[in-house]
Amino acid sequence: MVDKVVGTEQTIKLIDRLIDLHGPLLFHQSGGCCDGSSPMCFPRGEFKIGKSDVLLGYIGNTPFYMSKDQYEYWKHTQLIIDVVSGRGGMFSLEGPEGKRFLTRSRLFTDEERTEVK
């Protein structure tokens, strides 16, 4: 099976650090402007997941959600969540670390499309 969302090694390390600091987390990426176009990391339970959100999968034990409308644009790609230096969304937990999460993507192959989870 092929995952819809994965994290780089640096992403997993930063998630582990943030879990140590804040407890269980979740990611959400909407199709909005400003902060909404970046993957945002929140303490689990402090961001309300709605009926219009889709669970794409888990990075480690951390769920990753995306708005249904945005997912329609991205459903043919695998999302690769990476970490870069700099400031991202002002409400995302990684900001004080001097890092930000970044979504990269790649198209699924024809074979992979039949295996997507």
Sequence and secondary structure as in RCSB ss.txt:
>XXXX:A:sequence
MVDKVVGTEQTIKLIDRLIDLHGPLLFHQSGGCCDGSSPMCFPRGEFKIGKSDVLLGYIGNTPFYMSKDQYEYWK
HTQLIIDVVSGRGGMFSLEGPEGKRFLTRSRLFTDEERTEVK
>XXXX:A:secstr
 B SEEE HHHHHHHHHHHHHHSSEEEEE S SGGGGS EEEETTSS   TTEEEEEEETTEEEEEEHHHHHHHT
TEEEEEEEEES   TTSTTGGGTEEEEEEEEE  HHHHTTB 
